[in-house]
Amino acid sequence: MASERKKILLRLDPAVHDALARWASDELRSTNAQIEFLLRRSLGDAGRLPREAGRMRGPGRPRNNDEPDGAGADAEPSDPEQ
């Protein structure tokens, strides 16, 4: 059973928000996911990331689970020599 995600209100300087949004876009993340990524990295660096914290999904669009492996738009081209 997945735990419910917490919602918070965050006030940012507009210039900081714009820089964060550009960075998130460069890494194919939403601004919210970028904030969580940075918070997790900071917690990990400080030795304060809880062991029970769930893993984050990687950057980019989620795979379409309805498609068989290798059939999605994000799939790697197959190597005919393997």
Distance bins in CASP14 RR format, pairs under 12 A and 6 or more apart:
PFRMAT RR
TARGET T0000
AUTHOR 0000-0000-0000
RMODE 2
METHOD distances of the structure
MODEL  1
2 54 0 0 0 0 1 0 0 0 0 0 0
2 55 0 0 0 0 0 1 0 0 0 0 0
3 50 0 0 0 0 0 1 0 0 0 0 0
3 52 0 0 0 0 1 0 0 0 0 0 0
3 53 0 0 0 0 0 1 0 0 0 0 0
3 54 0 0 0 0 1 0 0 0 0 0 0
5 32 0 0 0 0 1 0 0 0 0 0 0
5 33 0 0 0 0 0 1 0 0 0 0 0
5 36 0 0 0 0 1 0 0 0 0 0 0
5 53 0 0 0 0 0 1 0 0 0 0 0
5 54 0 0 0 0 0 1 0 0 0 0 0
5 56 0 0 0 0 0 1 0 0 0 0 0
6 32 0 0 0 0 0 1 0 0 0 0 0
6 36 0 0 0 0 0 1 0 0 0 0 0
6 39 0 0 0 0 0 1 0 0 0 0 0
6 53 0 0 0 0 0 1 0 0 0 0 0
7 32 0 0 0 0 0 1 0 0 0 0 0
8 32 0 0 0 0 0 1 0 0 0 0 0
8 35 0 0 0 0 1 0 0 0 0 0 0
8 36 0 0 0 0 0 1 0 0 0 0 0
8 39 0 0 0 0 0 1 0 0 0 0 0
10 16 0 0 0 0 0 1 0 0 0 0 0
10 17 0 0 0 0 1 0 0 0 0 0 0
10 20 0 0 0 0 0 1 0 0 0 0 0
10 31 0 0 0 0 0 1 0 0 0 0 0
10 32 0 0 0 0 1 0 0 0 0 0 0
10 35 1 0 0 1 0 0 0 0 0 0 0
10 36 0 0 0 0 0 1 0 0 0 0 0
10 39 0 0 0 0 0 1 0 0 0 0 0
11 17 0 0 0 0 1 0 0 0 0 0 0
12 18 0 0 0 0 1 0 0 0 0 0 0
12 19 0 0 0 0 1 0 0 0 0 0 0
12 20 1 0 0 1 0 0 0 0 0 0 0
12 21 0 0 0 0 1 0 0 0 0 0 0
12 31 0 0 0 0 1 0 0 0 0 0 0
12 32 0 0 0 0 0 1 0 0 0 0 0
12 34 0 0 0 0 0 1 0 0 0 0 0
12 35 0 0 0 0 1 0 0 0 0 0 0
13 19 0 0 0 0 1 0 0 0 0 0 0
13 20 0 0 0 0 0 1 0 0 0 0 0
14 20 0 0 0 0 0 1 0 0 0 0 0
14 21 0 0 0 0 0 1 0 0 0 0 0
15 21 0 0 0 0 0 1 0 0 0 0 0
15 22 0 0 0 0 0 1 0 0 0 0 0
16 22 0 0 0 0 0 1 0 0 0 0 0
16 23 0 0 0 0 0 1 0 0 0 0 0
16 31 0 0 0 0 0 1 0 0 0 0 0
16 34 0 0 0 0 0 1 0 0 0 0 0
16 35 0 0 0 0 0 1 0 0 0 0 0
16 38 0 0 0 0 0 1 0 0 0 0 0
17 23 0 0 0 0 0 1 0 0 0 0 0
17 24 0 0 0 0 0 1 0 0 0 0 0
17 31 1 0 0 1 0 0 0 0 0 0 0
17 32 0 0 0 0 0 1 0 0 0 0 0
17 34 0 0 0 0 0 1 0 0 0 0 0
17 35 0 0 0 0 1 0 0 0 0 0 0
18 24 0 0 0 0 0 1 0 0 0 0 0
18 25 0 0 0 0 0 1 0 0 0 0 0
18 31 0 0 0 0 1 0 0 0 0 0 0
19 25 0 0 0 0 0 1 0 0 0 0 0
19 26 0 0 0 0 0 1 0 0 0 0 0
19 31 0 0 0 0 0 1 0 0 0 0 0
19 34 0 0 0 0 0 1 0 0 0 0 0
19 38 0 0 0 0 0 1 0 0 0 0 0
20 26 0 0 0 0 0 1 0 0 0 0 0
20 27 0 0 0 0 0 1 0 0 0 0 0
20 29 0 0 0 0 0 1 0 0 0 0 0
20 30 0 0 0 0 0 1 0 0 0 0 0
20 31 1 0 1 0 0 0 0 0 0 0 0
20 32 0 0 0 0 0 1 0 0 0 0 0
20 33 0 0 0 0 0 1 0 0 0 0 0
20 34 1 0 0 1 0 0 0 0 0 0 0
20 35 1 0 0 1 0 0 0 0 0 0 0
20 36 0 0 0 0 0 1 0 0 0 0 0
20 37 0 0 0 0 0 1 0 0 0 0 0
20 38 0 0 0 0 1 0 0 0 0 0 0
20 39 0 0 0 0 0 1 0 0 0 0 0
21 27 0 0 0 0 0 1 0 0 0 0 0
21 29 0 0 0 0 1 0 0 0 0 0 0
21 30 0 0 0 0 1 0 0 0 0 0 0
21 31 1 0 1 0 0 0 0 0 0 0 0
21 32 0 0 0 0 0 1 0 0 0 0 0
21 33 0 0 0 0 0 1 0 0 0 0 0
21 34 1 0 0 1 0 0 0 0 0 0 0
21 35 0 0 0 0 0 1 0 0 0 0 0
22 29 0 0 0 0 0 1 0 0 0 0 0
22 31 0 0 0 0 1 0 0 0 0 0 0
22 34 0 0 0 0 1 0 0 0 0 0 0
23 29 0 0 0 0 1 0 0 0 0 0 0
23 30 0 0 0 0 0 1 0 0 0 0 0
23 31 0 0 0 0 1 0 0 0 0 0 0
23 33 0 0 0 0 0 1 0 0 0 0 0
23 34 1 0 0 1 0 0 0 0 0 0 0
23 35 0 0 0 0 0 1 0 0 0 0 0
23 37 0 0 0 0 1 0 0 0 0 0 0
23 38 0 0 0 0 1 0 0 0 0 0 0
23 59 0 0 0 0 0 1 0 0 0 0 0
24 30 1 0 0 1 0 0 0 0 0 0 0
24 31 1 0 1 0 0 0 0 0 0 0 0
24 32 0 0 0 0 1 0 0 0 0 0 0
24 33 1 0 0 1 0 0 0 0 0 0 0
24 34 1 1 0 0 0 0 0 0 0 0 0
24 35 0 0 0 0 1 0 0 0 0 0 0
24 36 0 0 0 0 0 1 0 0 0 0 0
24 37 0 0 0 0 1 0 0 0 0 0 0
24 38 0 0 0 0 1 0 0 0 0 0 0
24 59 0 0 0 0 1 0 0 0 0 0 0
24 60 0 0 0 0 0 1 0 0 0 0 0
25 31 0 0 0 0 1 0 0 0 0 0 0
25 33 0 0 0 0 0 1 0 0 0 0 0
25 34 0 0 0 0 1 0 0 0 0 0 0
25 59 0 0 0 0 0 1 0 0 0 0 0
25 60 0 0 0 0 0 1 0 0 0 0 0
26 34 0 0 0 0 1 0 0 0 0 0 0
26 59 0 0 0 0 1 0 0 0 0 0 0
26 60 0 0 0 0 0 1 0 0 0 0 0
27 33 0 0 0 0 1 0 0 0 0 0 0
27 34 1 0 0 1 0 0 0 0 0 0 0
27 37 1 0 0 1 0 0 0 0 0 0 0
27 38 0 0 0 0 0 1 0 0 0 0 0
27 58 0 0 0 0 1 0 0 0 0 0 0
27 59 1 0 1 0 0 0 0 0 0 0 0
27 60 0 0 0 0 1 0 0 0 0 0 0
28 34 0 0 0 0 1 0 0 0 0 0 0
28 37 0 0 0 0 0 1 0 0 0 0 0
28 57 0 0 0 0 0 1 0 0 0 0 0
28 58 0 0 0 0 1 0 0 0 0 0 0
28 59 1 0 1 0 0 0 0 0 0 0 0
28 60 1 1 0 0 0 0 0 0 0 0 0
28 61 1 0 0 1 0 0 0 0 0 0 0
28 62 0 0 0 0 0 1 0 0 0 0 0
28 74 0 0 0 0 0 1 0 0 0 0 0
29 35 0 0 0 0 1 0 0 0 0 0 0
29 36 0 0 0 0 1 0 0 0 0 0 0
29 37 1 0 0 1 0 0 0 0 0 0 0
29 38 0 0 0 0 0 1 0 0 0 0 0
29 56 0 0 0 0 1 0 0 0 0 0 0
29 57 0 0 0 0 1 0 0 0 0 0 0
29 58 0 0 0 0 1 0 0 0 0 0 0
29 59 1 0 1 0 0 0 0 0 0 0 0
29 60 1 0 0 1 0 0 0 0 0 0 0
29 61 0 0 0 0 0 1 0 0 0 0 0
29 62 0 0 0 0 0 1 0 0 0 0 0
30 36 0 0 0 0 1 0 0 0 0 0 0
30 37 0 0 0 0 0 1 0 0 0 0 0
30 56 0 0 0 0 0 1 0 0 0 0 0
30 57 0 0 0 0 0 1 0 0 0 0 0
30 58 0 0 0 0 0 1 0 0 0 0 0
30 59 0 0 0 0 1 0 0 0 0 0 0
30 60 0 0 0 0 1 0 0 0 0 0 0
30 61 0 0 0 0 0 1 0 0 0 0 0
30 62 0 0 0 0 0 1 0 0 0 0 0
31 37 0 0 0 0 0 1 0 0 0 0 0
31 38 0 0 0 0 0 1 0 0 0 0 0
32 38 0 0 0 0 0 1 0 0 0 0 0
32 39 0 0 0 0 0 1 0 0 0 0 0
32 56 0 0 0 0 0 1 0 0 0 0 0
33 39 0 0 0 0 0 1 0 0 0 0 0
33 40 0 0 0 0 0 1 0 0 0 0 0
33 56 1 0 0 1 0 0 0 0 0 0 0
33 57 1 0 0 1 0 0 0 0 0 0 0
33 58 0 0 0 0 1 0 0 0 0 0 0
33 59 1 0 0 1 0 0 0 0 0 0 0
33 60 0 0 0 0 1 0 0 0 0 0 0
33 61 0 0 0 0 0 1 0 0 0 0 0
33 62 0 0 0 0 0 1 0 0 0 0 0
34 40 0 0 0 0 0 1 0 0 0 0 0
34 41 0 0 0 0 0 1 0 0 0 0 0
34 56 0 0 0 0 0 1 0 0 0 0 0
34 58 0 0 0 0 0 1 0 0 0 0 0
34 59 0 0 0 0 1 0 0 0 0 0 0
34 60 0 0 0 0 0 1 0 0 0 0 0
35 41 0 0 0 0 0 1 0 0 0 0 0
35 42 0 0 0 0 0 1 0 0 0 0 0
35 56 0 0 0 0 0 1 0 0 0 0 0
36 42 0 0 0 0 0 1 0 0 0 0 0
36 43 0 0 0 0 0 1 0 0 0 0 0
36 49 0 0 0 0 0 1 0 0 0 0 0
36 53 0 0 0 0 0 1 0 0 0 0 0
36 54 0 0 0 0 0 1 0 0 0 0 0
36 55 0 0 0 0 0 1 0 0 0 0 0
36 56 1 0 0 1 0 0 0 0 0 0 0
36 57 0 0 0 0 0 1 0 0 0 0 0
36 58 0 0 0 0 0 1 0 0 0 0 0
36 59 0 0 0 0 0 1 0 0 0 0 0
37 43 0 0 0 0 0 1 0 0 0 0 0
37 44 0 0 0 0 0 1 0 0 0 0 0
37 55 0 0 0 0 0 1 0 0 0 0 0
37 56 1 0 0 1 0 0 0 0 0 0 0
37 57 0 0 0 0 0 1 0 0 0 0 0
37 58 0 0 0 0 1 0 0 0 0 0 0
37 59 0 0 0 0 1 0 0 0 0 0 0
37 60 0 0 0 0 0 1 0 0 0 0 0
38 44 0 0 0 0 0 1 0 0 0 0 0
38 45 0 0 0 0 0 1 0 0 0 0 0
38 56 0 0 0 0 0 1 0 0 0 0 0
39 45 0 0 0 0 0 1 0 0 0 0 0
39 46 0 0 0 0 0 1 0 0 0 0 0
39 48 0 0 0 0 0 1 0 0 0 0 0
39 49 0 0 0 0 1 0 0 0 0 0 0
39 53 0 0 0 0 0 1 0 0 0 0 0
39 56 0 0 0 0 0 1 0 0 0 0 0
40 46 0 0 0 0 0 1 0 0 0 0 0
40 47 0 0 0 0 0 1 0 0 0 0 0
40 48 0 0 0 0 0 1 0 0 0 0 0
40 49 1 0 0 1 0 0 0 0 0 0 0
40 50 0 0 0 0 0 1 0 0 0 0 0
40 53 1 0 0 1 0 0 0 0 0 0 0
40 54 0 0 0 0 1 0 0 0 0 0 0
40 55 0 0 0 0 1 0 0 0 0 0 0
40 56 1 0 0 1 0 0 0 0 0 0 0
40 57 0 0 0 0 0 1 0 0 0 0 0
40 58 0 0 0 0 0 1 0 0 0 0 0
41 47 0 0 0 0 0 1 0 0 0 0 0
41 48 0 0 0 0 0 1 0 0 0 0 0
41 49 0 0 0 0 1 0 0 0 0 0 0
41 56 0 0 0 0 0 1 0 0 0 0 0
42 48 0 0 0 0 1 0 0 0 0 0 0
42 49 0 0 0 0 1 0 0 0 0 0 0
43 49 1 0 1 0 0 0 0 0 0 0 0
43 50 1 0 0 1 0 0 0 0 0 0 0
43 51 0 0 0 0 0 1 0 0 0 0 0
43 53 0 0 0 0 1 0 0 0 0 0 0
43 56 0 0 0 0 0 1 0 0 0 0 0
44 50 0 0 0 0 1 0 0 0 0 0 0
44 51 0 0 0 0 0 1 0 0 0 0 0
44 53 0 0 0 0 1 0 0 0 0 0 0
47 53 0 0 0 0 0 1 0 0 0 0 0
49 55 0 0 0 0 0 1 0 0 0 0 0
49 56 0 0 0 0 0 1 0 0 0 0 0
57 63 0 0 0 0 1 0 0 0 0 0 0
58 74 0 0 0 0 0 1 0 0 0 0 0
59 74 0 0 0 0 0 1 0 0 0 0 0
60 73 0 0 0 0 0 1 0 0 0 0 0
60 74 0 0 0 0 1 0 0 0 0 0 0
61 72 0 0 0 0 0 1 0 0 0 0 0
61 73 0 0 0 0 1 0 0 0 0 0 0
61 74 1 0 0 1 0 0 0 0 0 0 0
62 72 0 0 0 0 0 1 0 0 0 0 0
62 73 0 0 0 0 0 1 0 0 0 0 0
62 74 0 0 0 0 1 0 0 0 0 0 0
63 69 0 0 0 0 1 0 0 0 0 0 0
63 70 0 0 0 0 1 0 0 0 0 0 0
63 71 0 0 0 0 0 1 0 0 0 0 0
63 72 1 0 0 1 0 0 0 0 0 0 0
63 73 0 0 0 0 1 0 0 0 0 0 0
63 74 1 0 0 1 0 0 0 0 0 0 0
63 75 0 0 0 0 1 0 0 0 0 0 0
63 76 0 0 0 0 0 1 0 0 0 0 0
64 70 0 0 0 0 0 1 0 0 0 0 0
64 71 0 0 0 0 1 0 0 0 0 0 0
64 72 1 0 0 1 0 0 0 0 0 0 0
64 73 1 0 0 1 0 0 0 0 0 0 0
64 74 0 0 0 0 1 0 0 0 0 0 0
64 75 0 0 0 0 0 1 0 0 0 0 0
65 71 0 0 0 0 0 1 0 0 0 0 0
65 72 0 0 0 0 0 1 0 0 0 0 0
66 72 0 0 0 0 1 0 0 0 0 0 0
67 73 0 0 0 0 1 0 0 0 0 0 0
67 74 0 0 0 0 1 0 0 0 0 0 0
67 75 0 0 0 0 1 0 0 0 0 0 0
68 75 0 0 0 0 1 0 0 0 0 0 0
69 75 1 0 0 1 0 0 0 0 0 0 0
69 76 0 0 0 0 0 1 0 0 0 0 0
69 78 0 0 0 0 0 1 0 0 0 0 0
70 76 1 0 0 1 0 0 0 0 0 0 0
70 77 0 0 0 0 1 0 0 0 0 0 0
70 78 1 0 0 1 0 0 0 0 0 0 0
71 78 0 0 0 0 0 1 0 0 0 0 0
76 82 0 0 0 0 0 1 0 0 0 0 0
END
